[in-house]
Structure formats: structure tokens, C-alpha cells
Amino acid sequence: MKLAGRHAVVTGGGSGIGATIARALAAEGAALTLIGRRRDALEQVAATLPGATVAPADITSRAEIDAAFAVARKANGPISILVNNAGAAPSAPFAKVTAEGWRSAMAVNLDALFDCCQSALPDLLAAEAGRIVTIASTAGLKGYAYTAPYVASKHGAIGLMRALAVELAKTGVTANAVCPGFTETDIVADAIANIRAKTGRSDEEARAELAKFNPQKRLIAPEEVASAVVWLCLPENRSITGQAIAVAGGEVM
């Protein structure tokens, strides 16, 4: 229970990687606040985590973020761990990406990080071991076709963590990114469905198309991502900051 007495906020905590991260942090003793747009999904996850708080919010709105963090503090005290997990992964040929689509991806995957980090910063600075962990992607370390807004926003997410790590180096706050490869989530399920619809391939063939990027020839399990997050949040890992840790089976970046 190395995180006992610490309060972790997880955005996008109602499903997939976010829900798995929340469970892993709770297993180490952290108090949890789950943030996301769908109250029902958040409550379903919170029901498995005794004492967890839900704070529904649209993270593309600074006002809603501030309000959600206020709910979190009232329930569990100052925030000592911030996990920026919420994200969106639109797919389209670059020539067909609209200005609205570009801005939408940036709003969720990058602008929201600025707002969440800034809103939580006073608490994090006051904490004995403040932690910021952003779930980026291997797309933040390399390029993939047909996902230009996603790739650009995830590169920005990693850049923000690196900038904060240097700026906050003399404090007790660390800032890191975890970069999963293709992971067993609803987003990947949607990608598989998209491949199937556009190419006529079977689900198995579509999954293999995504798994081929991983030298281990498999999709990543959410629990593997959560394990990396918990490790970064441990108090003794104060020297691990400004890193972009790939959880990708050896995929070359």
C-alpha cells in the first residue's frame, strides 16, 4: 500500500485504460476521483473501488475541469497524483482532415492537459510527492498514417511533460508520459471495426493488422499500462521525470 494517504485523479476513468489505472492505484492504497463525461460509466467503476469519488466533466472545458477538481478536493483532500488519461483517436487521410476535426483532437488530447495540469498544480506542488502521468501513445514517439491530428497532439503531450519536468525539477513534482502501443480498448475496437468496414477483412485479420506493429505480435493489455503508471507514482521514484516510457513490446520508435 505504497500510495496510502495519496489522492489520485484519473481523467477518462470510466472505461478502458483509465478504469484499469484507477483500480491499480486503489490497490496501492490511493484515494480515487474519476473524471469523465459519462456519469453512469464512472459510477460503475467507482462501485468496484470503495470510497472512490466520481466527478463528471467535459475536459475540453476549463470551467468544468475546475469544478470537477473542486469536487475531488472536497471528497478526498488535495490532489497529489494526476493521471491525464482521457483521449480521442480520430482517423482520416490528411487531405480529408477538417479544421474542426483538427481542433477537436487537440482540445481533448493536448489542450485538456494544459488545463488539468494547471488546475491541479497548486496541490501537486504542496504534496510531498506530486505526480503527473500522461497517457500518450507510441504515436507521440513516431508517425502513423491516417492519424495526423492524433500523432501531432500526442507529440505535444510528451513535449508538455518534458517541459514541466524541467520547470518543476526543484520541487517534489515529477511529470512523465506512458506511451502504449495498440492496446485492448474501445478505441482499438473501433479501429478494428473501421478496418473491417473499409477493407472487408475479418476481425481476426484486422486485429493482426494492428498487432503487427508490436514485435511480440499482440495487443497490449491495459494492466501493463497501469503497472507503468503505478511505478511512476511511487514516492521513491522521484528521479524518474521527463520520460516517455513506451509500453509496446519492443516496437522501434
PASEBA-1860 file (N, C-alpha, C; in nm, 3 decimals):
! residues 253
1> MKLAGRHA> 0.085/-0.121/0.000/0.000/0.000/0.000/0.088/0.125/0.000 ~ 0.171/0.137/-0.100/0.269/0.245/-0.102/0.209/0.382/-0.134 ~ 0.083/0.385/-0.177/0.020/0.512/-0.210/-0.089/0.549/-0.110 ~ -0.090/0.484/0.006/-0.187/0.517/0.109/-0.173/0.663/0.149 ~ -0.287/0.730/0.164/-0.287/0.871/0.202/-0.273/0.966/0.086 ~ -0.261/0.913/-0.034/-0.249/1.000/-0.152/-0.380/1.000/-0.231 ~ -0.407/1.112/-0.294/-0.532/1.131/-0.368/-0.499/1.139/-0.516 ~ -0.551/1.044/-0.593/-0.525/1.039/-0.737/-0.650/1.076/-0.815
9> VVTGGGSG> -0.634/1.163/-0.911/-0.741/1.199/-1.005/-0.707/1.135/-1.139 ~ -0.802/1.062/-1.195/-0.783/0.996/-1.323/-0.888/1.046/-1.421 ~ -0.846/1.111/-1.529/-0.942/1.152/-1.630/-0.967/1.034/-1.725 ~ -1.087/1.032/-1.782/-1.123/0.918/-1.865/-1.126/0.791/-1.782 ~ -1.170/0.803/-1.656/-1.163/0.692/-1.563/-1.279/0.595/-1.570 ~ -1.370/0.616/-1.665/-1.489/0.532/-1.670/-1.478/0.408/-1.755 ~ -1.366/0.389/-1.822/-1.354/0.271/-1.909/-1.208/0.249/-1.946 ~ -1.183/0.134/-2.008/-1.054/0.105/-2.069/-0.934/0.124/-1.980
17> IGATIARA> -0.831/0.187/-2.035/-0.706/0.207/-1.962/-0.729/0.288/-1.836 ~ -0.813/0.391/-1.842/-0.836/0.475/-1.725/-0.893/0.399/-1.608 ~ -0.993/0.314/-1.635/-1.053/0.234/-1.528/-0.951/0.136/-1.471 ~ -0.869/0.079/-1.556/-0.767/-0.016/-1.509/-0.662/0.055/-1.425 ~ -0.622/0.175/-1.466/-0.527/0.254/-1.386/-0.587/0.286/-1.250 ~ -0.713/0.325/-1.247/-0.778/0.358/-1.120/-0.775/0.239/-1.026 ~ -0.805/0.122/-1.077/-0.804/0.001/-0.992/-0.663/-0.028/-0.940 ~ -0.563/-0.009/-1.026/-0.425/-0.037/-0.985/-0.378/0.061/-0.878
25> LAAEGAAL> -0.414/0.188/-0.892/-0.376/0.288/-0.792/-0.448/0.260/-0.660 ~ -0.575/0.223/-0.668/-0.651/0.191/-0.547/-0.591/0.071/-0.475 ~ -0.542/-0.024/-0.552/-0.480/-0.144/-0.491/-0.356/-0.109/-0.411 ~ -0.293/0.005/-0.445/-0.177/0.052/-0.368/-0.216/0.151/-0.260 ~ -0.348/0.168/-0.239/-0.394/0.248/-0.126/-0.437/0.390/-0.157 ~ -0.427/0.433/-0.282/-0.464/0.571/-0.316/-0.615/0.591/-0.308 ~ -0.657/0.710/-0.267/-0.796/0.751/-0.279/-0.818/0.799/-0.421 ~ -0.931/0.765/-0.481/-0.952/0.791/-0.623/-1.067/0.887/-0.649
33> TLIGRRRD> -1.043/0.977/-0.745/-1.150/1.054/-0.807/-1.147/1.027/-0.956 ~ -1.260/0.986/-1.010/-1.272/0.953/-1.152/-1.345/1.064/-1.225 ~ -1.285/1.112/-1.332/-1.343/1.220/-1.411/-1.368/1.170/-1.553 ~ -1.483/1.207/-1.607/-1.519/1.171/-1.744/-1.655/1.229/-1.776 ~ -1.697/1.211/-1.900/-1.824/1.271/-1.942/-1.945/1.190/-1.901 ~ -1.931/1.058/-1.885/-2.047/0.971/-1.862/-2.054/0.927/-1.715 ~ -2.148/0.986/-1.644/-2.162/0.954/-1.502/-2.186/0.805/-1.479 ~ -2.270/0.743/-1.563/-2.302/0.602/-1.541/-2.178/0.514/-1.550
41> ALEQVAAT> -2.091/0.541/-1.647/-1.968/0.463/-1.661/-1.875/0.485/-1.541 ~ -1.864/0.610/-1.498/-1.780/0.640/-1.382/-1.831/0.569/-1.258 ~ -1.961/0.571/-1.239/-2.018/0.509/-1.120/-2.002/0.357/-1.121 ~ -2.006/0.298/-1.239/-1.984/0.153/-1.247/-1.843/0.116/-1.202 ~ -1.745/0.196/-1.243/-1.607/0.170/-1.200/-1.592/0.202/-1.051 ~ -1.647/0.314/-1.008/-1.635/0.355/-0.868/-1.696/0.252/-0.774 ~ -1.798/0.181/-0.820/-1.863/0.081/-0.736/-1.767/-0.033/-0.699 ~ -1.662/-0.049/-0.778/-1.562/-0.154/-0.751/-1.446/-0.101/-0.669
49> LPGATVAP> -1.448/0.028/-0.636/-1.339/0.092/-0.562/-1.396/0.161/-0.439 ~ -1.394/0.097/-0.325/-1.454/0.156/-0.205/-1.405/0.298/-0.179 ~ -1.501/0.390/-0.163/-1.466/0.527/-0.131/-1.432/0.615/-0.250 ~ -1.432/0.559/-0.370/-1.398/0.640/-0.488/-1.505/0.745/-0.514 ~ -1.461/0.860/-0.564/-1.549/0.971/-0.596/-1.562/0.985/-0.746 ~ -1.680/1.021/-0.795/-1.698/1.049/-0.936/-1.725/1.198/-0.953 ~ -1.669/1.256/-1.058/-1.685/1.398/-1.085/-1.701/1.416/-1.236 ~ -1.822/1.398/-1.288/-1.843/1.409/-1.432/-1.804/1.547/-1.484
57> ADITSRAE> -1.736/1.549/-1.599/-1.692/1.676/-1.658/-1.649/1.652/-1.801 ~ -1.665/1.755/-1.882/-1.609/1.759/-2.017/-1.472/1.824/-2.005 ~ -1.366/1.748/-2.028/-1.232/1.802/-2.004/-1.188/1.904/-2.108 ~ -1.271/1.927/-2.210/-1.238/2.034/-2.304/-1.288/2.170/-2.252 ~ -1.349/2.171/-2.133/-1.397/2.294/-2.070/-1.318/2.321/-1.943 ~ -1.245/2.430/-1.938/-1.168/2.463/-1.818/-1.260/2.482/-1.698 ~ -1.376/2.543/-1.720/-1.468/2.564/-1.609/-1.514/2.431/-1.550 ~ -1.541/2.332/-1.635/-1.585/2.202/-1.586/-1.470/2.127/-1.517
65> IDAAFAVA> -1.350/2.144/-1.568/-1.234/2.083/-1.501/-1.218/2.141/-1.361 ~ -1.220/2.273/-1.350/-1.204/2.337/-1.220/-1.313/2.291/-1.123 ~ -1.436/2.281/-1.173/-1.547/2.237/-1.087/-1.528/2.092/-1.044 ~ -1.484/2.007/-1.136/-1.462/1.866/-1.102/-1.350/1.850/-1.001 ~ -1.242/1.927/-1.017/-1.132/1.919/-0.922/-1.175/1.970/-0.784 ~ -1.266/2.066/-0.782/-1.318/2.114/-0.653/-1.397/2.003/-0.583 ~ -1.476/1.929/-0.660/-1.548/1.814/-0.605/-1.449/1.711/-0.552 ~ -1.344/1.688/-0.628/-1.242/1.590/-0.587/-1.178/1.630/-0.455
73> RKANGPIS> -1.140/1.757/-0.443/-1.074/1.804/-0.321/-1.168/1.794/-0.200 ~ -1.293/1.829/-0.220/-1.389/1.824/-0.110/-1.404/1.682/-0.058 ~ -1.399/1.586/-0.150/-1.420/1.446/-0.112/-1.295/1.381/-0.056 ~ -1.179/1.409/-0.117/-1.058/1.333/-0.085/-0.937/1.416/-0.047 ~ -0.954/1.548/-0.036/-0.841/1.632/0.001/-0.759/1.674/-0.120 ~ -0.647/1.741/-0.098/-0.564/1.791/-0.208/-0.519/1.679/-0.301 ~ -0.503/1.715/-0.428/-0.463/1.619/-0.531/-0.312/1.600/-0.526 ~ -0.267/1.476/-0.514/-0.123/1.451/-0.517/-0.079/1.373/-0.640
81> ILVNNAGA> -0.176/1.311/-0.710/-0.145/1.237/-0.833/-0.248/1.277/-0.939 ~ -0.200/1.319/-1.054/-0.288/1.350/-1.167/-0.253/1.257/-1.282 ~ -0.350/1.177/-1.325/-0.331/1.090/-1.441/-0.417/1.143/-1.554 ~ -0.352/1.199/-1.655/-0.421/1.250/-1.774/-0.438/1.135/-1.872 ~ -0.553/1.071/-1.866/-0.576/0.954/-1.949/-0.675/0.977/-2.062 ~ -0.771/1.065/-2.044/-0.876/1.083/-2.145/-0.815/1.122/-2.278 ~ -0.869/1.068/-2.385/-0.817/1.100/-2.517/-0.911/1.054/-2.627 ~ -0.882/1.097/-2.747/-0.961/1.059/-2.865/-0.865/1.028/-2.978
89> APSAPFAK> -0.902/0.932/-3.063/-0.813/0.889/-3.171/-0.887/0.888/-3.305 ~ -0.914/1.006/-3.362/-0.980/1.011/-3.493/-0.888/0.960/-3.603 ~ -0.947/0.909/-3.708/-0.868/0.855/-3.820/-0.926/0.903/-3.952 ~ -0.839/0.956/-4.037/-0.880/1.002/-4.170/-0.756/1.036/-4.250 ~ -0.760/1.025/-4.383/-0.649/1.073/-4.464/-0.626/1.222/-4.438 ~ -0.502/1.265/-4.439/-0.473/1.404/-4.404/-0.551/1.503/-4.490 ~ -0.566/1.473/-4.619/-0.637/1.565/-4.708/-0.783/1.584/-4.670 ~ -0.836/1.490/-4.593/-0.977/1.498/-4.553/-0.996/1.545/-4.410
97> VTAEGWRS> -0.888/1.575/-4.340/-0.900/1.626/-4.204/-0.950/1.769/-4.210 ~ -1.059/1.797/-4.141/-1.115/1.932/-4.139/-1.052/2.013/-4.026 ~ -1.066/2.144/-4.035/-1.017/2.230/-3.928/-1.087/2.197/-3.797 ~ -1.216/2.164/-3.807/-1.292/2.129/-3.686/-1.240/1.999/-3.626 ~ -1.211/1.901/-3.712/-1.157/1.774/-3.664/-1.022/1.790/-3.599 ~ -0.939/1.875/-3.659/-0.807/1.902/-3.603/-0.819/1.965/-3.465 ~ -0.902/2.068/-3.454/-0.918/2.136/-3.326/-0.979/2.045/-3.220 ~ -1.071/1.959/-3.261/-1.134/1.867/-3.167/-1.031/1.772/-3.106
105> AMAVNLDA> -0.943/1.718/-3.191/-0.838/1.628/-3.141/-0.744/1.702/-3.047 ~ -0.706/1.822/-3.083/-0.617/1.900/-2.997/-0.683/1.935/-2.864 ~ -0.813/1.964/-2.868/-0.884/2.002/-2.746/-0.882/1.890/-2.643 ~ -0.904/1.768/-2.689/-0.909/1.654/-2.597/-0.769/1.607/-2.559 ~ -0.681/1.594/-2.657/-0.552/1.528/-2.636/-0.441/1.620/-2.589 ~ -0.458/1.750/-2.603/-0.349/1.841/-2.567/-0.396/1.959/-2.483 ~ -0.497/2.033/-2.532/-0.543/2.149/-2.456/-0.590/2.109/-2.317 ~ -0.659/1.995/-2.308/-0.709/1.949/-2.178/-0.595/1.919/-2.081
113> LFDCCQSA> -0.481/1.877/-2.132/-0.366/1.852/-2.045/-0.318/1.982/-1.980 ~ -0.312/2.086/-2.061/-0.274/2.218/-2.009/-0.367/2.257/-1.895 ~ -0.498/2.245/-1.919/-0.596/2.287/-1.819/-0.590/2.201/-1.694 ~ -0.583/2.069/-1.710/-0.579/1.981/-1.594/-0.452/2.002/-1.512 ~ -0.339/2.010/-1.579/-0.212/2.029/-1.507/-0.210/2.162/-1.434 ~ -0.258/2.266/-1.501/-0.256/2.398/-1.438/-0.353/2.405/-1.320 ~ -0.470/2.343/-1.336/-0.569/2.346/-1.229/-0.522/2.269/-1.107 ~ -0.452/2.157/-1.129/-0.406/2.074/-1.017/-0.272/2.120/-0.959
121> LPDLLAAE> -0.201/2.209/-1.027/-0.063/2.240/-0.991/-0.044/2.287/-0.847 ~ -0.127/2.376/-0.794/-0.103/2.418/-0.655/-0.104/2.302/-0.557 ~ -0.196/2.207/-0.577/-0.200/2.089/-0.490/-0.075/2.003/-0.509 ~ -0.037/1.983/-0.633/0.077/1.897/-0.662/0.205/1.954/-0.602 ~ 0.220/2.085/-0.609/0.339/2.149/-0.553/0.343/2.137/-0.401 ~ 0.227/2.136/-0.339/0.221/2.126/-0.194/0.234/1.983/-0.144 ~ 0.217/1.886/-0.234/0.224/1.745/-0.196/0.368/1.705/-0.167 ~ 0.381/1.602/-0.084/0.515/1.551/-0.053/0.580/1.491/-0.178
129> AGRIVTIA> 0.498/1.428/-0.262/0.549/1.368/-0.386/0.442/1.381/-0.493 ~ 0.434/1.500/-0.552/0.335/1.523/-0.658/0.372/1.448/-0.784 ~ 0.272/1.393/-0.850/0.297/1.313/-0.969/0.198/1.351/-1.080 ~ 0.253/1.375/-1.199/0.173/1.390/-1.321/0.213/1.279/-1.415 ~ 0.117/1.199/-1.456/0.142/1.095/-1.555/0.040/1.112/-1.666 ~ 0.089/1.129/-1.786/0.002/1.145/-1.902/0.008/1.020/-1.989 ~ -0.108/0.967/-2.024/-0.113/0.854/-2.115/-0.106/0.911/-2.257 ~ 0.011/0.899/-2.315/0.031/0.947/-2.452/0.009/0.829/-2.547
137> STAGLKGY> 0.108/0.792/-2.622/0.095/0.684/-2.721/0.228/0.669/-2.792 ~ 0.249/0.552/-2.852/0.364/0.542/-2.943/0.351/0.642/-3.056 ~ 0.228/0.689/-3.081/0.206/0.793/-3.182/0.270/0.925/-3.141 ~ 0.307/0.939/-3.015/0.379/1.057/-2.971/0.529/1.044/-2.988 ~ 0.573/0.924/-3.032/0.715/0.897/-3.050/0.752/0.871/-3.195 ~ 0.653/0.849/-3.279/0.677/0.818/-3.420/0.553/0.861/-3.500 ~ 0.554/0.839/-3.628/0.439/0.873/-3.711/0.360/0.751/-3.752 ~ 0.230/0.768/-3.765/0.142/0.667/-3.823/0.057/0.736/-3.930
145> AYTAPYVA> 0.029/0.663/-4.036/-0.053/0.720/-4.143/-0.199/0.732/-4.099 ~ -0.267/0.828/-4.158/-0.412/0.847/-4.143/-0.454/0.891/-4.003 ~ -0.361/0.938/-3.924/-0.395/0.984/-3.788/-0.318/1.111/-3.754 ~ -0.305/1.202/-3.850/-0.221/1.320/-3.829/-0.259/1.402/-3.705 ~ -0.386/1.432/-3.680/-0.418/1.509/-3.560/-0.380/1.436/-3.432 ~ -0.404/1.307/-3.430/-0.371/1.226/-3.312/-0.220/1.224/-3.290 ~ -0.145/1.197/-3.395/0.001/1.192/-3.384/0.055/1.327/-3.337 ~ 0.007/1.435/-3.396/0.056/1.568/-3.359/0.023/1.600/-3.214
153> SKHGAIGL> -0.099/1.568/-3.171/-0.139/1.600/-3.034/-0.062/1.518/-2.932 ~ -0.033/1.393/-2.964/0.042/1.309/-2.870/0.189/1.350/-2.863 ~ 0.246/1.395/-2.974/0.380/1.454/-2.967/0.378/1.576/-2.874 ~ 0.273/1.657/-2.886/0.259/1.773/-2.799/0.245/1.735/-2.653 ~ 0.172/1.626/-2.626/0.153/1.580/-2.489/0.287/1.542/-2.426 ~ 0.368/1.471/-2.501/0.500/1.433/-2.449/0.586/1.557/-2.429 ~ 0.580/1.650/-2.523/0.656/1.774/-2.509/0.617/1.851/-2.384 ~ 0.489/1.855/-2.353/0.445/1.926/-2.234/0.501/1.860/-2.108
161> MRALAVEL> 0.499/1.727/-2.103/0.554/1.658/-1.986/0.703/1.688/-1.970 ~ 0.775/1.689/-2.081/0.919/1.717/-2.073/0.945/1.861/-2.026 ~ 0.863/1.955/-2.073/0.879/2.094/-2.029/0.849/2.107/-1.880 ~ 0.741/2.044/-1.833/0.705/2.053/-1.692/0.810/1.985/-1.605 ~ 0.865/1.874/-1.653/0.966/1.803/-1.575/1.086/1.894/-1.545 ~ 1.130/1.969/-1.644/1.244/2.059/-1.624/1.206/2.176/-1.536 ~ 1.089/2.234/-1.563/1.047/2.351/-1.486/1.024/2.318/-1.339 ~ 0.977/2.197/-1.312/0.941/2.159/-1.176/1.048/2.072/-1.109
169> AKTGVTAN> 1.163/2.063/-1.170/1.266/1.970/-1.122/1.309/1.997/-0.978 ~ 1.306/2.121/-0.934/1.350/2.154/-0.798/1.237/2.142/-0.696 ~ 1.122/2.096/-0.740/1.010/2.073/-0.649/0.996/1.922/-0.627 ~ 0.890/1.882/-0.561/0.865/1.740/-0.541/0.779/1.679/-0.649 ~ 0.757/1.752/-0.758/0.665/1.706/-0.863/0.744/1.644/-0.979 ~ 0.698/1.529/-1.026/0.753/1.470/-1.148/0.645/1.470/-1.255 ~ 0.687/1.470/-1.380/0.594/1.468/-1.494/0.647/1.372/-1.599 ~ 0.569/1.272/-1.630/0.610/1.169/-1.725/0.495/1.132/-1.818
177> AVCPGFTE> 0.531/1.069/-1.928/0.433/1.015/-2.021/0.451/0.864/-2.032 ~ 0.341/0.793/-2.040/0.342/0.650/-2.071/0.283/0.635/-2.211 ~ 0.355/0.562/-2.296/0.322/0.556/-2.438/0.287/0.413/-2.479 ~ 0.161/0.375/-2.468/0.125/0.238/-2.508/0.123/0.223/-2.660 ~ 0.153/0.102/-2.704/0.122/0.065/-2.841/-0.027/0.035/-2.851 ~ -0.069/-0.029/-2.959/-0.211/-0.061/-2.974/-0.254/-0.152/-2.858 ~ -0.356/-0.105/-2.786/-0.398/-0.168/-2.660/-0.543/-0.212/-2.669 ~ -0.575/-0.316/-2.594/-0.710/-0.371/-2.593/-0.806/-0.273/-2.525
185> TDIVADAI> -0.860/-0.179/-2.604/-0.952/-0.078/-2.554/-1.065/-0.058/-2.654 ~ -1.164/0.023/-2.615/-1.273/0.054/-2.706/-1.223/0.129/-2.829 ~ -1.119/0.212/-2.811/-1.064/0.286/-2.925/-1.007/0.189/-3.028 ~ -0.935/0.088/-2.983/-0.880/-0.011/-3.075/-0.991/-0.097/-3.134 ~ -1.094/-0.126/-3.055/-1.209/-0.199/-3.109/-1.274/-0.121/-3.223 ~ -1.283/0.011/-3.207/-1.337/0.095/-3.314/-1.246/0.093/-3.436 ~ -1.115/0.093/-3.413/-1.020/0.087/-3.525/-1.034/-0.044/-3.601 ~ -1.052/-0.152/-3.528/-1.070/-0.283/-3.591/-1.197/-0.283/-3.676
193> ANIRAKTG> -1.304/-0.226/-3.621/-1.431/-0.218/-3.695/-1.415/-0.133/-3.821 ~ -1.336/-0.026/-3.810/-1.313/0.062/-3.924/-1.234/-0.009/-4.033 ~ -1.131/-0.085/-3.993/-1.053/-0.162/-4.090/-1.142/-0.266/-4.159 ~ -1.224/-0.332/-4.079/-1.313/-0.434/-4.134/-1.410/-0.374/-4.234 ~ -1.467/-0.258/-4.200/-1.565/-0.194/-4.288/-1.504/-0.145/-4.419 ~ -1.380/-0.095/-4.412/-1.318/-0.035/-4.529/-1.244/-0.135/-4.617 ~ -1.204/-0.247/-4.558/-1.122/-0.342/-4.635/-1.188/-0.477/-4.655 ~ -1.295/-0.503/-4.580/-1.359/-0.634/-4.590/-1.287/-0.744/-4.517
201> RSDEEARA> -1.183/-0.709/-4.442/-1.110/-0.811/-4.366/-1.194/-0.858/-4.246 ~ -1.162/-0.976/-4.196/-1.229/-1.028/-4.078/-1.176/-0.957/-3.954 ~ -1.245/-0.974/-3.841/-1.196/-0.917/-3.715/-1.055/-0.967/-3.683 ~ -1.035/-1.095/-3.704/-0.904/-1.154/-3.675/-0.795/-1.093/-3.762 ~ -0.826/-1.072/-3.889/-0.728/-1.011/-3.980/-0.703/-0.865/-3.944 ~ -0.809/-0.795/-3.904/-0.795/-0.654/-3.866/-0.712/-0.641/-3.738 ~ -0.735/-0.730/-3.643/-0.655/-0.728/-3.520/-0.508/-0.755/-3.552 ~ -0.484/-0.848/-3.642/-0.346/-0.880/-3.679/-0.279/-0.761/-3.745
209> ELAKFNPQ> -0.356/-0.681/-3.820/-0.302/-0.562/-3.886/-0.248/-0.463/-3.783 ~ -0.317/-0.450/-3.670/-0.272/-0.361/-3.564/-0.162/-0.425/-3.479 ~ -0.176/-0.554/-3.452/-0.078/-0.623/-3.368/0.059/-0.633/-3.435 ~ 0.063/-0.622/-3.567/0.190/-0.639/-3.637/0.291/-0.531/-3.601 ~ 0.244/-0.415/-3.552/0.338/-0.310/-3.512/0.420/-0.352/-3.390 ~ 0.365/-0.443/-3.310/0.431/-0.491/-3.188/0.516/-0.612/-3.224 ~ 0.647/-0.609/-3.200/0.730/-0.724/-3.232/0.686/-0.852/-3.161 ~ 0.612/-0.837/-3.051/0.558/-0.955/-2.983/0.431/-1.006/-3.050
217> KRLIAPEE> 0.386/-0.934/-3.153/0.270/-0.973/-3.234/0.143/-0.989/-3.150 ~ 0.117/-0.890/-3.067/-0.003/-0.894/-2.985/-0.044/-0.752/-2.949 ~ -0.166/-0.737/-2.902/-0.210/-0.610/-2.848/-0.170/-0.601/-2.701 ~ -0.145/-0.481/-2.656/-0.106/-0.458/-2.518/-0.229/-0.471/-2.427 ~ -0.211/-0.528/-2.309/-0.318/-0.536/-2.211/-0.321/-0.407/-2.128 ~ -0.440/-0.354/-2.095/-0.447/-0.232/-2.014/-0.371/-0.243/-1.882 ~ -0.367/-0.363/-1.825/-0.297/-0.383/-1.698/-0.148/-0.353/-1.710 ~ -0.091/-0.373/-1.828/0.050/-0.343/-1.848/0.076/-0.193/-1.843
225> VASAVVWL> -0.017/-0.117/-1.899/-0.007/0.029/-1.895/-0.023/0.078/-1.751 ~ -0.122/0.022/-1.681/-0.148/0.063/-1.544/-0.028/0.035/-1.454 ~ 0.040/-0.076/-1.477/0.157/-0.109/-1.396/0.265/-0.003/-1.410 ~ 0.286/0.046/-1.532/0.386/0.151/-1.554/0.346/0.280/-1.484 ~ 0.217/0.311/-1.487/0.169/0.433/-1.421/0.192/0.425/-1.270 ~ 0.154/0.314/-1.210/0.173/0.299/-1.065/0.320/0.313/-1.029 ~ 0.407/0.252/-1.106/0.551/0.261/-1.079/0.598/0.406/-1.079 ~ 0.552/0.485/-1.173/0.593/0.625/-1.181/0.539/0.706/-1.063
233> CLPENRSI> 0.428/0.660/-1.005/0.365/0.735/-0.896/0.425/0.703/-0.759 ~ 0.505/0.598/-0.750/0.561/0.561/-0.621/0.654/0.671/-0.567 ~ 0.646/0.701/-0.439/0.726/0.811/-0.382/0.875/0.797/-0.407 ~ 0.926/0.673/-0.407/1.071/0.655/-0.421/1.122/0.684/-0.562 ~ 1.032/0.697/-0.659/1.077/0.719/-0.797/1.080/0.867/-0.834 ~ 1.132/0.947/-0.744/1.135/1.092/-0.765/1.235/1.135/-0.871 ~ 1.328/1.049/-0.908/1.427/1.084/-1.011/1.378/1.051/-1.151 ~ 1.265/0.982/-1.163/1.212/0.947/-1.294/1.117/1.057/-1.337
241> TGQAIAVA> 1.164/1.147/-1.420/1.081/1.259/-1.465/1.124/1.302/-1.605 ~ 1.030/1.354/-1.680/1.058/1.396/-1.816/1.071/1.282/-1.914 ~ 1.022/1.163/-1.876/1.039/1.045/-1.960/0.912/1.013/-2.040 ~ 0.934/0.948/-2.153/0.824/0.896/-2.235/0.848/0.745/-2.243 ~ 0.779/0.670/-2.161/0.804/0.528/-2.145/0.712/0.449/-2.237 ~ 0.771/0.379/-2.332/0.693/0.301/-2.428/0.655/0.167/-2.367 ~ 0.528/0.133/-2.375/0.478/0.001/-2.335/0.427/-0.060/-2.465 ~ 0.517/-0.121/-2.541/0.486/-0.151/-2.679/0.554/-0.276/-2.733
249> GGEVM> 0.603/-0.362/-2.643/0.659/-0.488/-2.688/0.784/-0.479/-2.773 ~ 0.857/-0.368/-2.760/0.981/-0.353/-2.835/0.966/-0.283/-2.969 ~ 0.848/-0.222/-2.995/0.829/-0.150/-3.122/0.935/-0.042/-3.137 ~ 0.996/-0.035/-3.252/1.103/0.062/-3.278/1.042/0.198/-3.303 ~ 1.092/0.299/-3.233/1.040/0.434/-3.245/1.130/0.520/-3.337
END
